[in-house]
Amino acid sequence: MADFERRIGKFLFAINDFRRIVAFGAAAAKWRAASAKAGTVLARNDAQP
């Protein structure tokens, strides 16, 4: 039984890890999109005399 519980614990730990990676990826994508938007706005402002 202990082996089974250990396996479930490892599985849950892996799911938590996966969730953290997905959340980090989503945050990174959001940040990248925001910085790209800011970059185009800055470029537009620089283009205007």
C-alpha positions as CSV (number, residue, x, y, z in Angstrom):
1,M,0.0,0.0,0.0
2,A,2.8,2.4,0.8
3,D,4.3,1.9,-2.6
4,F,1.0,2.7,-4.2
5,E,0.7,5.9,-2.1
6,R,4.2,6.9,-3.0
7,R,3.4,6.5,-6.6
8,I,0.2,8.7,-6.2
9,G,2.3,11.3,-4.4
10,K,4.8,11.3,-7.2
11,F,2.0,11.6,-9.8
12,L,0.4,14.5,-7.9
13,F,3.8,16.2,-7.6
14,A,4.3,15.9,-11.3
15,I,0.8,17.4,-12.0
16,N,1.7,20.3,-9.7
17,D,5.0,20.8,-11.5
18,F,3.2,20.7,-14.9
19,R,0.7,23.3,-13.7
20,R,3.5,25.6,-12.5
21,I,5.2,25.2,-15.9
22,V,2.0,25.9,-17.8
23,A,1.2,28.9,-15.6
24,F,4.8,30.3,-16.1
25,G,4.5,29.8,-19.8
26,A,1.2,31.6,-19.9
27,A,2.6,34.5,-17.9
28,A,5.7,34.6,-20.1
29,A,3.5,34.7,-23.2
30,K,1.4,37.5,-21.7
31,W,4.4,39.5,-20.8
32,R,6.0,39.0,-24.2
33,A,2.8,40.2,-25.9
34,A,2.6,43.2,-23.6
35,S,6.3,44.1,-24.2
36,A,5.8,43.7,-27.9
37,K,2.8,46.0,-27.8
38,A,4.8,48.5,-25.7
39,G,7.7,48.2,-28.2
40,T,5.4,49.1,-31.2
41,V,4.0,52.0,-29.3
42,L,7.5,53.3,-28.4
43,A,8.5,52.8,-32.1
44,R,5.5,54.7,-33.2
45,N,6.2,57.6,-30.8
46,D,9.8,57.7,-32.0
47,A,8.7,57.9,-35.6
48,Q,6.7,61.0,-35.0
49,P,8.8,64.2,-35.1
